[in-house]
Amino acid sequence: MKSLFDAAKYCLNACEVDQKLHLTEQTAQFWRQDLLSIESRQEPEPIGEPGRPVKPDLVIPGNVPKRRLGTKTGLVALIHAITHIEFNAINLAWDAVYRFRQLPMQFYSDWIQVACEEAYHFQLLRKRLNEFGHDYGDLPAHNGLWEMARKTAFDPMIRMALVPRVLEARGLDVTPGIIERLRIAGEEKTVEILEIILRDEIGHVKIGSNWYQYFCNQRGLNPDHTFSELLNRYYSGQLTGPFHYEARQQAGFTDAELKALACMENRKT
């Protein structure tokens, strides 16, 4: 029986966009058909750069094009930026499957599901870019999500705490406001896509919360205190509100964790 970890590595390393999408769907199908094993004698390779196309050019966040919704150029920049986030999220999900071994089968099922849903989001957004006469890779993008993946590659608990529950959870905070602005601008097609993404992303962050709790319970750690400690130790970025407390609560955040986020925001400012 073929190894799930080998299949996940192929997905992660695929550079061509359509190949990554095809391998993602194929691997998920094989997993559902019980054709992949989670037995492996090989340790995962040290984390490197995931497979990605030559474009977009990766730049520092300050050099990403402005996303002013009053113009077509700004709207395209916004859609492209979100498309890039979804592409990164495919790689993040496959890295979680590939990197972390000897875990319950449900862990792998959950992150394979996430990879498939992120691929679906990517395709919706890419189609919308095409409708504006553009494609993924036309504009530069930044690599912040993958930089945090590198920092958390040694521990699944820290990965679950800081990638889905901090970086990806930012989408829960900002997407409702973007949807409202797009609706005012009459961009209903883009609104429909972002509403799908917001719904699914609550579920993805919830998966991260569930496994974060699992690892804390395994290690006898207090999840609330540990989350605050991990934020202080590993996250050096700027956390800015307002936070979407209702969405974050649906995604598994406790009141204490939300207070820790708010305190960190105040500390940074």
N, C-alpha and C positions, 0 to 999 in steps of 0.2 A: 504494500500500500504506500502511495506517495505521501511524503511528509507535508503537513500544513506549513511548516516553517520554511521549507524550500519554496513552496508555492507563494507564500507571503513575500519572500525575498525577491522572487521574479516580479511580483506586482510593484514592490518598492523600488526596484532598480530600473524598471521600464522607463525609458526616456521619452519615447514618442507618445503623445497624448492618447491617440486612439488605441494604441497597444495597451497602455495602462488601464484604460476603461474596459477593454475587452478582457484582459487578464483578471481584473477585479470581479467582473460578472461571472467569468468561468470558474474562478476559485470559489466564489460563494456557492455556485451551483454544485461543485464537487463536494464542498463541505456539507451542504444540505443532503446530499446523496450518500453520506458516510464513506466517501472515497479518500479521505485524507486522515492521516494519523498524527497524533500529537506526541508520538515517541520520537526522540532524537538523541543521538549520541554526540552531536556536535554542539559546541557552544556558539551563541550568536556572535557574529563579527562585531568589532567595535563600531560604534555609530559613525557614519560618514555622511556624505551628501546624498540625498535621495535622487533617483532618476527624474530628470525634468528636461523639457525641450530647451533648445538653445535660447529661445526667447520665452519669457520676457527677460530683459536685462535686470539684474538685481542691484538695487541702489540703497543708500541709507534712507530711512523713512522720510526725512525732510525733503528729499529729491523726488518723491512720488508726485505725479501730477495732481493739481488741486481738483476737488470734486464739487464744483459749484453747480447746483442743480438748475440754475436759470438758463444754462446754455447746453446745447447738444454735446459740446466738448467735455463739459463738466459731468454730465450724466454718463457719458461713455467712460470717463475716468472712474466714476463711482462703481459702475457695473464691473469694469475690469478689475478693480481692487478687490471686490467681493469674489469674483471668479477666481482670482489668485488665492484668496483665503481658502476657498473650497478645494482647489487643487492641492494645496498644502495639507489640508485636512485628510485627503485620501492617503497621502504618504504617512501622516501621523498615525492613522488608524492601522495601516499595515505594519508600521514599525512596532506598535504595541503588540500586535499579533506575533511578529517575528522575534522580538527581543526578549519577551518575558515568558519563561518556560515553567513547566510543572505547576500549572494553574488549573482551576476547574474548567471543564469544557465550555461552560457558560461564558467565561471571560472571552474566549476566542469567538464564540457565537456572537456576543455583543459587539465586539470590535469589527468583525466581518460585516455585520449589519450596518455599523456606522460607515465603514468604507464604501459600501454600496450606496447608501443614502447621500454621502458626500459626492460620489460620482454622479448621481442623479442631479443634485443641485448644480454641480459644475456644468453638466450638459444643458440644463435649463438656462443658465446664465450665458453660456457660450452662444446658444441659439439667439438669445436676446442681443448679444453683441453683434452677431452676424446680421441681424435685422437693421442694425445701425451702420452696416458696412464695415465692421471691424471684426477682429478675432482675438482670441487669447494670445498674448505675446506682443501685441502691437504697442503696448505702453510699458514702461519700467515698473517694477514692483519691489517690495522689500522682503526680507527673509526672517522676520522676527519670530514667527511660530517655530521654525525649525531650530533656531538658536536655543530656544527653551527646551526643545526635544533633546538637544545635545547635553544640556545641563542635567537632565533628569534620566539619562539613559541607563544609569546604574541601579535604579530602584523603582519598581512599579508603583509603590505607594506615593513617592514624590512626583512621578509622572502624572498619576491620576489627580493629585492635589493641584498641580500647577499648570498643566496643559489644558485639559477640559474645563477645570473649575476656575481658572483665572483667565487665561488668554482666550480660549474659545467662548467662555461665558461672557466676555465683553459684548459679543453679538446680542446676547439677551438684553443688555442695557441700551445699546445704540440702535438696534434694528427698528423698534417701534417708532422712534423719532424720524428715522429715515423714511419709513413707510408713510408717515403722516405728511412729510414734506413732498414725497413723490405723488401722493394722492392729490395734494393741493396743486401740483404741477400738471395733473392730468395723466400721469404715467401709470395707468391701471395695469398694463401688462407686467411691468416691473414690480408693481405692488403685489400682484398675485404670486409671483415667484418668491418674493421675500417673505410673504406670509407662510408659504410652504416651508421655507428654510427655517424661519423662526420656530414654527411648530416642531420640526424635527430636531432642531438644535437644543431645545429644552430637553428632549429625550436623550440626546447625546451627553449633555452635561449631567443629566440624572444618572446615566450609566457610569460616568466618571465618579460621581458622588457615591454610588453604590459600592464600587470597587475600592474607593478610598476608605470608606467605612470598613469594608471587609479586611483590608490590610491593617488598619489601625486595630481592629478587634483581634486579629491574629497575633499582633505584637503587644497587646495589652496597653495600647496608647489611647489617651483621651483625644478623640478626633478634633474637638474644638480648639484645644490648646495646641495640638500638633499643627493644625492648619495655620494658626497665627505664627508659630515658630518658623514654619517652612516659608511663609510669605516673607518674613523678616530676613531669613537666611539666604534665600535663593532668588527672590524677585527684586530686581533693582529698577524696574520700570516705573513709569508714572501711572498711578491709578486715579482716574478722575471720574467723579459722579456726574449726574445722579445715577444711582444703581436702580435697576428694575427689580425691586424686592419681591414682588409677586412672582415674576418669572423665575427668579433665583430660588425662591422657596419651593416652587413646583419642581425645580431641578435638584432638590435635595439639600439646599443650604439651610443651616440652622440659624437661629437668631444670633447666637454667639459668633458664628462665622461672618455674618453680615456686619456685625459690629466691628470685627477685626478689619474687614475691608474698609469700613468708614474711617477707622482710626488710622489706617495706613494712608488713606487719601489725605487726611488732615496733616499727617507727619510730612508727606511729600510736599505739601503746599506751604 
